[in-house]
Amino acid sequence: MKKCSKSAHESLTELNITPLLDLAFVLLVIFIITTIPPVKDMDLKLPTAVRHEKDPPRKAFYISMQADGLLFLNQEPLKLDDLLGRLISLRTDDPDLNIIVRGDAKTKYKQIRAILDICQQANLAKVELATDVAR
């Protein structure tokens, strides 16, 4: 017994692309209608704008830790215990304080994590970790 007739089997293997072409033409018409042509019908002398100079970038403070555990704030030696008070005083002077933490590749993560914890205790919103580009 046959499960399907030959004509039904042939119609399933053919792909009818007519609806796809209709869809493509409708989309083409929509894009043509919605595209705004450039307005060139009037001669106007447009006013010139004054160029606004960009604000200078804020100075970032660098916290650097060497592989042997020495800590620096902008190349000034500092102890880990004094870092919190120093960061709080800097934040009160500049509420938009940027801190970049730089650690030697051989520095233990525990020491970097301690610096990040102190930055969090000082309520610093902008703390970044500096890395080198892999080659």
N, CA, C and O atoms as a Tinker XYZ file with bonds, in Angstrom:
   540  protein
     1  N      0.821000   -1.183000    0.000000    73     2
     2  CA     0.000000    0.000000    0.000000    64     1     3
     3  C      0.865000    1.246000    0.000000    63     2     4     5
     4  O      1.924000    1.310000    0.624000    81     3
     5  N      0.362000    2.239000   -0.732000    73     3     6
     6  CA     1.057000    3.514000   -0.788000    64     5     7
     7  C      0.598000    4.409000    0.352000    63     6     8     9
     8  O     -0.589000    4.467000    0.673000    81     7
     9  N      1.548000    5.102000    0.956000    73     7    10
    10  CA     1.175000    6.033000    2.021000    64     9    11
    11  C      0.816000    7.403000    1.458000    63    10    12    13
    12  O     -0.031000    8.098000    2.019000    81    11
    13  N      1.444000    7.797000    0.368000    73    11    14
    14  CA     1.089000    9.058000   -0.261000    64    13    15
    15  C      1.187000    8.903000   -1.762000    63    14    16    17
    16  O      1.923000    8.061000   -2.277000    81    15
    17  N      0.432000    9.733000   -2.448000    73    15    18
    18  CA     0.432000    9.629000   -3.898000    64    17    19
    19  C      1.655000   10.320000   -4.469000    63    18    20    21
    20  O      2.320000   11.090000   -3.775000    81    19
    21  N      1.950000   10.052000   -5.715000    73    19    22
    22  CA     3.117000   10.622000   -6.369000    64    21    23
    23  C      3.004000   12.131000   -6.507000    63    22    24    25
    24  O      3.998000   12.836000   -6.335000    81    23
    25  N      1.834000   12.638000   -6.808000    73    23    26
    26  CA     1.662000   14.080000   -6.981000    64    25    27
    27  C      1.830000   14.842000   -5.657000    63    26    28    29
    28  O      2.360000   15.953000   -5.645000    81    27
    29  N      1.382000   14.251000   -4.556000    73    27    30
    30  CA     1.552000   14.899000   -3.254000    64    29    31
    31  C      3.010000   14.936000   -2.865000    63    30    32    33
    32  O      3.456000   15.901000   -2.244000    81    31
    33  N      3.763000   13.914000   -3.211000    73    31    34
    34  CA     5.176000   13.844000   -2.887000    64    33    35
    35  C      5.970000   14.875000   -3.694000    63    34    36    37
    36  O      6.896000   15.485000   -3.159000    81    35
    37  N      5.633000   15.078000   -4.952000    73    35    38
    38  CA     6.332000   16.049000   -5.782000    64    37    39
    39  C      6.076000   17.476000   -5.315000    63    38    40    41
    40  O      6.981000   18.309000   -5.373000    81    39
    41  N      4.872000   17.777000   -4.854000    73    39    42
    42  CA     4.568000   19.137000   -4.427000    64    41    43
    43  C      5.288000   19.514000   -3.136000    63    42    44    45
    44  O      5.527000   20.697000   -2.894000    81    43
    45  N      5.636000   18.547000   -2.313000    73    43    46
    46  CA     6.359000   18.839000   -1.080000    64    45    47
    47  C      7.828000   19.163000   -1.334000    63    46    48    49
    48  O      8.451000   19.859000   -0.532000    81    47
    49  N      8.387000   18.675000   -2.428000    73    47    50
    50  CA     9.808000   18.903000   -2.682000    64    49    51
    51  C     10.064000   20.220000   -3.389000    63    50    52    53
    52  O     11.201000   20.693000   -3.383000    81    51
    53  N      9.063000   20.830000   -3.996000    73    51    54
    54  CA     9.241000   22.094000   -4.686000    64    53    55
    55  C      9.099000   23.256000   -3.694000    63    54    56    57
    56  O      8.286000   23.205000   -2.772000    81    55
    57  N      9.901000   24.293000   -3.901000    73    55    58
    58  CA     9.854000   25.468000   -3.036000    64    57    59
    59  C      9.167000   26.592000   -3.792000    63    58    60    61
    60  O      9.587000   26.967000   -4.887000    81    59
    61  N      8.120000   27.120000   -3.206000    73    59    62
    62  CA     7.381000   28.206000   -3.824000    64    61    63
    63  C      7.937000   29.525000   -3.283000    63    62    64    65
    64  O      7.773000   29.835000   -2.103000    81    63
    65  N      8.598000   30.301000   -4.154000    73    63    66
    66  CA     9.237000   31.541000   -3.711000    64    65    67
    67  C      8.385000   32.770000   -3.977000    63    66    68    69
    68  O      8.827000   33.887000   -3.710000    81    67
    69  N      7.195000   32.597000   -4.490000    73    67    70
    70  CA     6.328000   33.741000   -4.778000    64    69    71
    71  C      6.023000   34.573000   -3.534000    63    70    72    73
    72  O      6.110000   35.799000   -3.605000    81    71
    73  N      5.670000   33.967000   -2.397000    73    71    74
    74  CA     5.439000   34.795000   -1.200000    64    73    75
    75  C      6.700000   35.535000   -0.734000    63    74    76    77
    76  O      6.611000   36.642000   -0.203000    81    75
    77  N      7.861000   34.928000   -0.933000    73    75    78
    78  CA     9.105000   35.596000   -0.547000    64    77    79
    79  C      9.359000   36.812000   -1.430000    63    78    80    81
    80  O      9.810000   37.847000   -0.939000    81    79
    81  N      9.077000   36.703000   -2.719000    73    79    82
    82  CA     9.243000   37.848000   -3.611000    64    81    83
    83  C      8.249000   38.947000   -3.270000    63    82    84    85
    84  O      8.593000   40.129000   -3.312000    81    83
    85  N      7.029000   38.573000   -2.936000    73    83    86
    86  CA     6.035000   39.566000   -2.529000    64    85    87
    87  C      6.509000   40.323000   -1.293000    63    86    88    89
    88  O      6.394000   41.546000   -1.221000    81    87
    89  N      7.031000   39.598000   -0.341000    73    87    90
    90  CA     7.537000   40.223000    0.883000    64    89    91
    91  C      8.697000   41.164000    0.566000    63    90    92    93
    92  O      8.771000   42.259000    1.124000    81    91
    93  N      9.596000   40.756000   -0.315000    73    91    94
    94  CA    10.736000   41.597000   -0.675000    64    93    95
    95  C     10.264000   42.884000   -1.339000    63    94    96    97
    96  O     10.795000   43.954000   -1.043000    81    95
    97  N      9.284000   42.804000   -2.226000    73    95    98
    98  CA     8.775000   44.004000   -2.883000    64    97    99
    99  C      8.061000   44.928000   -1.906000    63    98   100   101
   100  O      8.199000   46.147000   -2.006000    81    99
   101  N      7.308000   44.381000   -0.972000    73    99   102
   102  CA     6.634000   45.202000    0.030000    64   101   103
   103  C      7.661000   45.930000    0.895000    63   102   104   105
   104  O      7.502000   47.119000    1.174000    81   103
   105  N      8.713000   45.229000    1.323000    73   103   106
   106  CA     9.760000   45.865000    2.119000    64   105   107
   107  C     10.485000   46.948000    1.323000    63   106   108   109
   108  O     10.823000   47.999000    1.868000    81   107
   109  N     10.725000   46.696000    0.037000    73   107   110
   110  CA    11.367000   47.691000   -0.809000    64   109   111
   111  C     10.516000   48.954000   -0.915000    63   110   112   113
   112  O     11.042000   50.064000   -0.834000    81   111
   113  N      9.221000   48.794000   -1.092000    73   111   114
   114  CA     8.327000   49.944000   -1.175000    64   113   115
   115  C      8.306000   50.709000    0.146000    63   114   116   117
   116  O      8.310000   51.940000    0.146000    81   115
   117  N      8.284000   49.998000    1.262000    73   115   118
   118  CA     8.282000   50.654000    2.574000    64   117   119
   119  C      9.563000   51.456000    2.768000    63   118   120   121
   120  O      9.515000   52.590000    3.246000    81   119
   121  N     10.711000   50.882000    2.401000    73   119   122
   122  CA    11.969000   51.600000    2.545000    64   121   123
   123  C     12.029000   52.819000    1.637000    63   122   124   125
   124  O     12.570000   53.851000    2.033000    81   123
   125  N     11.493000   52.722000    0.445000    73   123   126
   126  CA    11.499000   53.865000   -0.470000    64   125   127
   127  C     10.623000   54.990000    0.072000    63   126   128   129
   128  O     10.993000   56.162000   -0.006000    81   127
   129  N      9.468000   54.636000    0.618000    73   127   130
   130  CA     8.542000   55.650000    1.125000    64   129   131
   131  C      9.095000   56.325000    2.390000    63   130   132   133
   132  O      8.975000   57.538000    2.557000    81   131
   133  N      9.695000   55.530000    3.269000    73   131   134
   134  CA    10.142000   56.094000    4.554000    64   133   135
   135  C     11.479000   56.820000    4.465000    63   134   136   137
   136  O     11.829000   57.551000    5.391000    81   135
   137  N     12.226000   56.647000    3.402000    73   135   138
   138  CA    13.498000   57.353000    3.256000    64   137   139
   139  C     13.214000   58.814000    2.933000    63   138   140   141
   140  O     12.487000   59.127000    1.990000    81   139
   141  N     13.789000   59.686000    3.718000    73   139   142
   142  CA    13.551000   61.126000    3.545000    64   141   143
   143  C     14.593000   61.672000    2.580000    63   142   144   145
   144  O     15.792000   61.540000    2.825000    81   143
   145  N     14.153000   62.278000    1.494000    73   143   146
   146  CA    15.140000   62.849000    0.571000    64   145   147
   147  C     15.768000   64.097000    1.196000    63   146   148   149
   148  O     15.118000   64.787000    1.981000    81   147
   149  N     17.010000   64.388000    0.862000    73   147   150
   150  CA    17.632000   65.598000    1.403000    64   149   151
   151  C     16.928000   66.848000    0.895000    63   150   152   153
   152  O     16.564000   66.938000   -0.278000    81   151
   153  N     16.743000   67.800000    1.785000    73   151   154
   154  CA    16.028000   69.018000    1.446000    64   153   155
   155  C     17.013000   69.993000    0.812000    63   154   156   157
   156  O     17.941000   70.462000    1.470000    81   155
   157  N     16.807000   70.296000   -0.475000    73   155   158
   158  CA    17.674000   71.222000   -1.192000    64   157   159
   159  C     16.848000   72.235000   -1.984000    63   158   160   161
   160  O     17.332000   72.803000   -2.963000    81   159
   161  N     15.609000   72.461000   -1.563000    73   159   162
   162  CA    14.730000   73.304000   -2.359000    64   161   163
   163  C     14.915000   74.800000   -2.092000    63   162   164   165
   164  O     14.497000   75.612000   -2.918000    81   163
   165  N     15.524000   75.194000   -0.973000    73   163   166
   166  CA    15.688000   76.608000   -0.659000    64   165   167
   167  C     17.152000   76.911000   -0.394000    63   166   168   169
   168  O     17.894000   76.103000    0.166000    81   167
   169  N     17.540000   78.116000   -0.821000    73   167   170
   170  CA    18.879000   78.577000   -0.484000    64   169   171
   171  C     18.811000   79.316000    0.840000    63   170   172   173
   172  O     18.230000   80.397000    0.929000    81   171
   173  N     19.397000   78.739000    1.850000    73   171   174
   174  CA    19.418000   79.362000    3.171000    64   173   175
   175  C     20.854000   79.516000    3.616000    63   174   176   177
   176  O     21.703000   78.664000    3.355000    81   175
   177  N     21.104000   80.604000    4.283000    73   175   178
   178  CA    22.408000   80.768000    4.915000    64   177   179
   179  C     22.230000   80.401000    6.380000    63   178   180   181
   180  O     21.655000   81.154000    7.166000    81   179
   181  N     22.735000   79.236000    6.721000    73   179   182
   182  CA    22.578000   78.724000    8.074000    64   181   183
   183  C     23.576000   79.400000    9.012000    63   182   184   185
   184  O     24.692000   79.721000    8.602000    81   183
   185  N     23.184000   79.617000   10.263000    73   183   186
   186  CA    24.107000   80.244000   11.212000    64   185   187
   187  C     25.248000   79.296000   11.563000    63   186   188   189
   188  O     25.108000   78.075000   11.503000    81   187
   189  N     26.354000   79.877000   11.923000    73   187   190
   190  CA    27.496000   79.061000   12.326000    64   189   191
   191  C     27.459000   78.861000   13.835000    63   190   192   193
   192  O     26.996000   79.723000   14.582000    81   191
   193  N     27.946000   77.736000   14.254000    73   191   194
   194  CA    27.982000   77.414000   15.674000    64   193   195
   195  C     29.383000   77.643000   16.212000    63   194   196   197
   196  O     30.378000   77.466000   15.510000    81   195
   197  N     29.433000   78.037000   17.457000    73   195   198
   198  CA    30.717000   78.241000   18.111000    64   197   199
   199  C     31.216000   76.883000   18.587000    63   198   200   201
   200  O     30.486000   76.116000   19.215000    81   199
   201  N     32.449000   76.614000   18.279000    73   199   202
   202  CA    33.018000   75.330000   18.688000    64   201   203
   203  C     33.309000   75.366000   20.187000    63   202   204   205
   204  O     34.049000   76.219000   20.677000    81   203
   205  N     32.708000   74.418000   20.894000    73   203   206
   206  CA    32.894000   74.334000   22.349000    64   205   207
   207  C     34.082000   73.425000   22.631000    63   206   208   209
   208  O     34.128000   72.280000   22.181000    81   207
   209  N     35.021000   73.945000   23.367000    73   207   210
   210  CA    36.188000   73.145000   23.698000    64   209   211
   211  C     35.823000   72.115000   24.753000    63   210   212   213
   212  O     35.046000   72.385000   25.668000    81   211
   213  N     36.393000   70.945000   24.607000    73   211   214
   214  CA    36.132000   69.870000   25.559000    64   213   215
   215  C     36.786000   70.192000   26.901000    63   214   216   217
   216  O     37.833000   70.835000   26.975000    81   215
   217  N     36.130000   69.721000   27.951000    73   215   218
   218  CA    36.720000   69.871000   29.270000    64   217   219
   219  C     37.968000   68.998000   29.346000    63   218   220   221
   220  O     37.994000   67.908000   28.775000    81   219
   221  N     38.985000   69.456000   30.032000    73   219   222
   222  CA    40.181000   68.618000   30.142000    64   221   223
   223  C     39.855000   67.355000   30.942000    63   222   224   225
   224  O     39.061000   67.400000   31.882000    81   223
   225  N     40.460000   66.248000   30.572000    73   223   226
   226  CA    40.175000   65.021000   31.311000    64   225   227
   227  C     40.643000   65.139000   32.754000    63   226   228   229
   228  O     41.671000   65.747000   33.053000    81   227
   229  N     39.867000   64.548000   33.624000    73   227   230
   230  CA    40.226000   64.593000   35.046000    64   229   231
   231  C     41.484000   63.754000   35.284000    63   230   232   233
   232  O     41.719000   62.735000   34.636000    81   231
   233  N     42.254000   64.217000   36.213000    73   231   234
   234  CA    43.484000   63.516000   36.550000    64   233   235
   235  C     43.130000   62.244000   37.316000    63   234   236   237
   236  O     42.347000   62.273000   38.266000    81   235
   237  N     43.703000   61.156000   36.897000    73   235   238
   238  CA    43.485000   59.891000   37.580000    64   237   239
   239  C     44.596000   59.677000   38.610000    63   238   240   241
   240  O     45.743000   60.072000   38.397000    81   239
   241  N     44.243000   59.060000   39.699000    73   239   242
   242  CA    45.209000   58.703000   40.730000    64   241   243
   243  C     45.558000   57.232000   40.561000    63   242   244   245
   244  O     44.673000   56.391000   40.397000    81   243
   245  N     46.836000   56.929000   40.602000    73   243   246
   246  CA    47.310000   55.561000   40.402000    64   245   247
   247  C     47.732000   54.955000   41.727000    63   246   248   249
   248  O     48.530000   55.533000   42.466000    81   247
   249  N     47.189000   53.790000   42.016000    73   247   250
   250  CA    47.653000   52.999000   43.158000    64   249   251
   251  C     48.448000   51.848000   42.551000    63   250   252   253
   252  O     47.892000   51.005000   41.847000    81   251
   253  N     49.743000   51.817000   42.824000    73   251   254
   254  CA    50.620000   50.805000   42.241000    64   253   255
   255  C     51.145000   49.898000   43.336000    63   254   256   257
   256  O     51.507000   50.352000   44.421000    81   255
   257  N     51.181000   48.597000   43.032000    73   255   258
   258  CA    51.748000   47.644000   43.979000    64   257   259
   259  C     52.808000   46.830000   43.256000    63   258   260   261
   260  O     52.547000   46.217000   42.221000    81   259
   261  N     54.011000   46.838000   43.823000    73   259   262
   262  CA    55.102000   46.065000   43.249000    64   261   263
   263  C     55.011000   44.615000   43.700000    63   262   264   265
   264  O     54.246000   44.278000   44.603000    81   263
   265  N     55.791000   43.775000   43.066000    73   263   266
   266  CA    55.755000   42.342000   43.376000    64   265   267
   267  C     56.180000   42.060000   44.810000    63   266   268   269
   268  O     55.739000   41.073000   45.400000    81   267
   269  N     57.037000   42.919000   45.385000    73   267   270
   270  CA    57.498000   42.694000   46.756000    64   269   271
   271  C     56.534000   43.263000   47.799000    63   270   272   273
   272  O     56.803000   43.172000   48.997000    81   271
   273  N     55.404000   43.853000   47.358000    73   271   274
   274  CA    54.391000   44.330000   48.295000    64   273   275
   275  C     54.454000   45.809000   48.603000    63   274   276   277
   276  O     53.646000   46.302000   49.390000    81   275
   277  N     55.405000   46.548000   47.999000    73   275   278
   278  CA    55.478000   47.989000   48.218000    64   277   279
   279  C     54.311000   48.671000   47.512000    63   278   280   281
   280  O     53.990000   48.357000   46.366000    81   279
   281  N     53.684000   49.609000   48.217000    73   279   282
   282  CA    52.491000   50.292000   47.715000    64   281   283
   283  C     52.812000   51.749000   47.454000    63   282   284   285
   284  O     53.499000   52.393000   48.247000    81   283
   285  N     52.307000   52.276000   46.325000    73   283   286
   286  CA    52.542000   53.663000   45.944000    64   285   287
   287  C     51.223000   54.297000   45.531000    63   286   288   289
   288  O     50.392000   53.656000   44.888000    81   287
   289  N     51.032000   55.562000   45.904000    73   287   290
   290  CA    49.905000   56.364000   45.434000    64   289   291
   291  C     50.506000   57.509000   44.636000    63   290   292   293
   292  O     51.087000   58.432000   45.206000    81   291
   293  N     50.364000   57.449000   43.313000    73   291   294
   294  CA    51.006000   58.413000   42.404000    64   293   295
   295  C     52.502000   58.510000   42.672000    63   294   296   297
   296  O     53.030000   59.606000   42.860000    81   295
   297  N     53.169000   57.400000   42.690000    73   295   298
   298  CA    54.620000   57.268000   42.880000    64   297   299
   299  C     55.091000   57.740000   44.254000    63   298   300   301
   300  O     56.289000   57.943000   44.451000    81   299
   301  N     54.196000   57.913000   45.185000    73   299   302
   302  CA    54.545000   58.281000   46.554000    64   301   303
   303  C     54.366000   57.037000   47.427000    63   302   304   305
   304  O     53.271000   56.476000   47.474000    81   303
   305  N     55.417000   56.597000   48.114000    73   303   306
   306  CA    55.293000   55.388000   48.933000    64   305   307
   307  C     54.228000   55.558000   50.020000    63   306   308   309
   308  O     54.066000   56.634000   50.594000    81   307
   309  N     53.517000   54.479000   50.279000    73   307   310
   310  CA    52.401000   54.535000   51.219000    64   309   311
   311  C     52.222000   53.161000   51.842000    63   310   312   313
   312  O     52.497000   52.145000   51.204000    81   311
   313  N     51.760000   53.128000   53.088000    73   311   314
   314  CA    51.441000   51.866000   53.740000    64   313   315
   315  C     49.982000   51.543000   53.508000    63   314   316   317
   316  O     49.161000   52.445000   53.345000    81   315
   317  N     49.653000   50.262000   53.491000    73   315   318
   318  CA    48.287000   49.817000   53.240000    64   317   319
   319  C     47.334000   50.340000   54.309000    63   318   320   321
   320  O     46.173000   50.623000   54.012000    81   319
   321  N     47.805000   50.472000   55.548000    73   319   322
   322  CA    46.955000   50.970000   56.632000    64   321   323
   323  C     46.591000   52.447000   56.452000    63   322   324   325
   324  O     45.533000   52.879000   56.909000    81   323
   325  N     47.452000   53.222000   55.794000    73   323   326
   326  CA    47.199000   54.648000   55.593000    64   325   327
   327  C     46.390000   54.944000   54.328000    63   326   328   329
   328  O     45.965000   56.078000   54.110000    81   327
   329  N     46.178000   53.916000   53.495000    73   327   330
   330  CA    45.527000   54.136000   52.206000    64   329   331
   331  C     44.072000   54.580000   52.357000    63   330   332   333
   332  O     43.622000   55.454000   51.616000    81   331
   333  N     43.338000   54.006000   53.285000    73   331   334
   334  CA    41.922000   54.352000   53.444000    64   333   335
   335  C     41.748000   55.829000   53.804000    63   334   336   337
   336  O     40.940000   56.524000   53.189000    81   335
   337  N     42.486000   56.302000   54.778000    73   335   338
   338  CA    42.380000   57.712000   55.167000    64   337   339
   339  C     42.782000   58.645000   54.037000    63   338   340   341
   340  O     42.173000   59.698000   53.849000    81   339
   341  N     43.794000   58.265000   53.295000    73   339   342
   342  CA    44.251000   59.092000   52.177000    64   341   343
   343  C     43.203000   59.154000   51.069000    63   342   344   345
   344  O     42.962000   60.217000   50.498000    81   343
   345  N     42.581000   58.011000   50.766000    73   343   346
   346  CA    41.556000   57.984000   49.721000    64   345   347
   347  C     40.312000   58.769000   50.131000    63   346   348   349
   348  O     39.693000   59.435000   49.300000    81   347
   349  N     39.949000   58.693000   51.399000    73   347   350
   350  CA    38.778000   59.446000   51.874000    64   349   351
   351  C     39.044000   60.947000   51.772000    63   350   352   353
   352  O     38.156000   61.705000   51.383000    81   351
   353  N     40.247000   61.379000   52.117000    73   351   354
   354  CA    40.555000   62.818000   52.006000    64   353   355
   355  C     40.582000   63.258000   50.545000    63   354   356   357
   356  O     40.165000   64.374000   50.234000    81   355
   357  N     41.064000   62.409000   49.652000    73   355   358
   358  CA    41.056000   62.746000   48.225000    64   357   359
   359  C     39.630000   62.799000   47.683000    63   358   360   361
   360  O     39.312000   63.653000   46.855000    81   359
   361  N     38.768000   61.886000   48.148000    73   359   362
   362  CA    37.379000   61.853000   47.685000    64   361   363
   363  C     36.604000   63.073000   48.177000    63   362   364   365
   364  O     35.740000   63.582000   47.462000    81   363
   365  N     36.898000   63.547000   49.382000    73   363   366
   366  CA    36.198000   64.739000   49.872000    64   365   367
   367  C     36.613000   65.980000   49.070000    63   366   368   369
   368  O     35.809000   66.892000   48.876000    81   367
   369  N     37.867000   66.010000   48.607000    73   367   370
   370  CA    38.317000   67.117000   47.765000    64   369   371
   371  C     37.714000   67.035000   46.359000    63   370   372   373
   372  O     37.358000   68.056000   45.770000    81   371
   373  N     37.605000   65.822000   45.830000    73   371   374
   374  CA    37.089000   65.605000   44.473000    64   373   375
   375  C     36.105000   64.440000   44.515000    63   374   376   377
   376  O     36.531000   63.285000   44.531000    81   375
   377  N     34.783000   64.714000   44.532000    73   375   378
   378  CA    33.805000   63.623000   44.603000    64   377   379
   379  C     33.819000   62.720000   43.369000    63   378   380   381
   380  O     33.352000   61.583000   43.437000    81   379
   381  N     34.347000   63.209000   42.243000    73   379   382
   382  CA    34.406000   62.423000   41.011000    64   381   383
   383  C     35.811000   61.858000   40.819000    63   382   384   385
   384  O     36.383000   61.961000   39.734000    81   383
   385  N     36.352000   61.273000   41.854000    73   383   386
   386  CA    37.730000   60.794000   41.874000    64   385   387
   387  C     37.884000   59.523000   41.042000    63   386   388   389
   388  O     37.095000   58.588000   41.181000    81   387
   389  N     38.899000   59.488000   40.177000    73   387   390
   390  CA    39.219000   58.308000   39.375000    64   389   391
   391  C     40.451000   57.631000   39.960000    63   390   392   393
   392  O     41.478000   58.271000   40.185000    81   391
   393  N     40.336000   56.340000   40.200000    73   391   394
   394  CA    41.455000   55.562000   40.728000    64   393   395
   395  C     41.761000   54.448000   39.743000    63   394   396   397
   396  O     40.856000   53.751000   39.284000    81   395
   397  N     43.039000   54.279000   39.417000    73   395   398
   398  CA    43.484000   53.172000   38.574000    64   397   399
   399  C     44.452000   52.340000   39.398000    63   398   400   401
   400  O     45.476000   52.843000   39.860000    81   399
   401  N     44.128000   51.074000   39.579000    73   399   402
   402  CA    44.950000   50.163000   40.374000    64   401   403
   403  C     45.875000   49.412000   39.422000    63   402   404   405
   404  O     45.431000   48.736000   38.494000    81   403
   405  N     47.174000   49.550000   39.680000    73   403   406
   406  CA    48.181000   48.883000   38.867000    64   405   407
   407  C     48.942000   47.917000   39.763000    63   406   408   409
   408  O     49.519000   48.323000   40.771000    81   407
   409  N     48.943000   46.664000   39.403000    73   407   410
   410  CA    49.665000   45.666000   40.176000    64   409   411
   411  C     50.639000   44.917000   39.291000    63   410   412   413
   412  O     50.332000   44.615000   38.138000    81   411
   413  N     51.802000   44.619000   39.818000    73   411   414
   414  CA    52.775000   43.827000   39.088000    64   413   415
   415  C     52.172000   42.452000   38.788000    63   414   416   417
   416  O     51.337000   41.958000   39.545000    81   415
   417  N     52.590000   41.850000   37.700000    73   415   418
   418  CA    52.028000   40.551000   37.296000    64   417   419
   419  C     52.318000   39.471000   38.324000    63   418   420   421
   420  O     51.590000   38.482000   38.410000    81   419
   421  N     53.374000   39.651000   39.102000    73   419   422
   422  CA    53.736000   38.649000   40.112000    64   421   423
   423  C     53.131000   38.944000   41.474000    63   422   424   425
   424  O     53.357000   38.198000   42.427000    81   423
   425  N     52.367000   40.021000   41.576000    73   423   426
   426  CA    51.713000   40.368000   42.840000    64   425   427
   427  C     50.597000   39.378000   43.109000    63   426   428   429
   428  O     49.860000   39.002000   42.197000    81   427
   429  N     50.473000   38.962000   44.340000    73   427   430
   430  CA    49.410000   38.026000   44.699000    64   429   431
   431  C     48.065000   38.732000   44.655000    63   430   432   433
   432  O     47.938000   39.901000   45.018000    81   431
   433  N     47.079000   37.997000   44.207000    73   431   434
   434  CA    45.738000   38.558000   44.057000    64   433   435
   435  C     45.184000   39.022000   45.403000    63   434   436   437
   436  O     44.391000   39.962000   45.455000    81   435
   437  N     45.587000   38.383000   46.472000    73   435   438
   438  CA    45.118000   38.755000   47.811000    64   437   439
   439  C     45.479000   40.208000   48.128000    63   438   440   441
   440  O     44.696000   40.916000   48.761000    81   439
   441  N     46.648000   40.649000   47.695000    73   439   442
   442  CA    47.073000   42.022000   47.959000    64   441   443
   443  C     46.271000   43.014000   47.112000    63   442   444   445
   444  O     45.896000   44.080000   47.600000    81   443
   445  N     46.008000   42.673000   45.861000    73   443   446
   446  CA    45.197000   43.540000   44.992000    64   445   447
   447  C     43.768000   43.597000   45.526000    63   446   448   449
   448  O     43.139000   44.655000   45.514000    81   447
   449  N     43.262000   42.468000   45.988000    73   447   450
   450  CA    41.901000   42.420000   46.546000    64   449   451
   451  C     41.807000   43.319000   47.790000    63   450   452   453
   452  O     40.776000   43.954000   48.016000    81   451
   453  N     42.863000   43.373000   48.582000    73   451   454
   454  CA    42.864000   44.256000   49.759000    64   453   455
   455  C     42.769000   45.722000   49.332000    63   454   456   457
   456  O     42.083000   46.512000   49.981000    81   455
   457  N     43.450000   46.090000   48.248000    73   455   458
   458  CA    43.373000   47.465000   47.743000    64   457   459
   459  C     41.956000   47.761000   47.255000    63   458   460   461
   460  O     41.418000   48.834000   47.528000    81   459
   461  N     41.352000   46.818000   46.538000    73   459   462
   462  CA    39.991000   47.012000   46.032000    64   461   463
   463  C     38.987000   47.125000   47.182000    63   462   464   465
   464  O     38.036000   47.903000   47.099000    81   463
   465  N     39.193000   46.357000   48.246000    73   463   466
   466  CA    38.316000   46.459000   49.418000    64   465   467
   467  C     38.417000   47.842000   50.063000    63   466   468   469
   468  O     37.409000   48.417000   50.474000    81   467
   469  N     39.633000   48.367000   50.148000    73   467   470
   470  CA    39.830000   49.699000   50.731000    64   469   471
   471  C     39.161000   50.758000   49.849000    63   470   472   473
   472  O     38.561000   51.701000   50.366000    81   471
   473  N     39.256000   50.613000   48.534000    73   471   474
   474  CA    38.588000   51.556000   47.625000    64   473   475
   475  C     37.073000   51.501000   47.812000    63   474   476   477
   476  O     36.393000   52.525000   47.731000    81   475
   477  N     36.556000   50.314000   48.059000    73   475   478
   478  CA    35.109000   50.176000   48.286000    64   477   479
   479  C     34.719000   50.801000   49.621000    63   478   480   481
   480  O     33.666000   51.430000   49.719000    81   479
   481  N     35.544000   50.642000   50.644000    73   479   482
   482  CA    35.259000   51.246000   51.940000    64   481   483
   483  C     35.293000   52.773000   51.860000    63   482   484   485
   484  O     34.598000   53.453000   52.615000    81   483
   485  N     36.106000   53.312000   50.940000    73   483   486
   486  CA    36.206000   54.761000   50.781000    64   485   487
   487  C     35.096000   55.312000   49.881000    63   486   488   489
   488  O     35.081000   56.506000   49.583000    81   487
   489  N     34.165000   54.448000   49.445000    73   487   490
   490  CA    33.031000   54.842000   48.583000    64   489   491
   491  C     33.493000   55.457000   47.263000    63   490   492   493
   492  O     32.953000   56.474000   46.827000    81   491
   493  N     34.475000   54.849000   46.637000    73   491   494
   494  CA    34.947000   55.319000   45.336000    64   493   495
   495  C     34.147000   54.617000   44.248000    63   494   496   497
   496  O     34.059000   53.389000   44.221000    81   495
   497  N     33.566000   55.405000   43.353000    73   495   498
   498  CA    32.723000   54.830000   42.303000    64   497   499
   499  C     33.520000   54.458000   41.064000    63   498   500   501
   500  O     33.123000   53.556000   40.326000    81   499
   501  N     34.628000   55.130000   40.823000    73   499   502
   502  CA    35.386000   54.907000   39.592000    64   501   503
   503  C     36.740000   54.297000   39.917000    63   502   504   505
   504  O     37.722000   55.007000   40.135000    81   503
   505  N     36.776000   52.976000   39.946000    73   503   506
   506  CA    38.016000   52.247000   40.197000    64   505   507
   507  C     38.248000   51.325000   39.014000    63   506   508   509
   508  O     37.358000   50.560000   38.643000    81   507
   509  N     39.426000   51.385000   38.420000    73   507   510
   510  CA    39.765000   50.572000   37.259000    64   509   511
   511  C     41.011000   49.759000   37.551000    63   510   512   513
   512  O     41.825000   50.123000   38.400000    81   511
   513  N     41.148000   48.658000   36.839000    73   511   514
   514  CA    42.350000   47.840000   36.929000    64   513   515
   515  C     43.147000   48.015000   35.649000    63   514   516   517
   516  O     42.599000   47.856000   34.558000    81   515
   517  N     44.423000   48.336000   35.758000    73   515   518
   518  CA    45.275000   48.534000   34.590000    64   517   519
   519  C     45.895000   47.214000   34.177000    63   518   520   521
   520  O     46.355000   46.441000   35.018000    81   519
   521  N     45.904000   46.959000   32.872000    73   519   522
   522  CA    46.531000   45.762000   32.323000    64   521   523
   523  C     47.312000   46.142000   31.089000    63   522   524   525
   524  O     47.117000   47.221000   30.530000    81   523
   525  N     48.201000   45.257000   30.660000    73   523   526
   526  CA    48.942000   45.445000   29.410000    64   525   527
   527  C     48.237000   44.694000   28.306000    63   526   528   529
   528  O     47.489000   43.749000   28.558000    81   527
   529  N     48.479000   45.118000   27.081000    73   527   530
   530  CA    47.895000   44.461000   25.919000    64   529   531
   531  C     48.687000   43.190000   25.638000    63   530   532   533
   532  O     49.916000   43.213000   25.583000    81   531
   533  N     47.971000   42.082000   25.462000    73   531   534
   534  CA    48.638000   40.818000   25.153000    64   533   535
   535  C     49.197000   40.872000   23.732000    63   534   536   537
   536  O     48.563000   41.401000   22.820000    81   535
   537  N     50.370000   40.326000   23.568000    73   535   538
   538  CA    51.006000   40.347000   22.236000    64   537   539
   539  C     51.069000   38.991000   21.652000    63   538   540
   540  O     51.569000   38.820000   20.541000    81   539
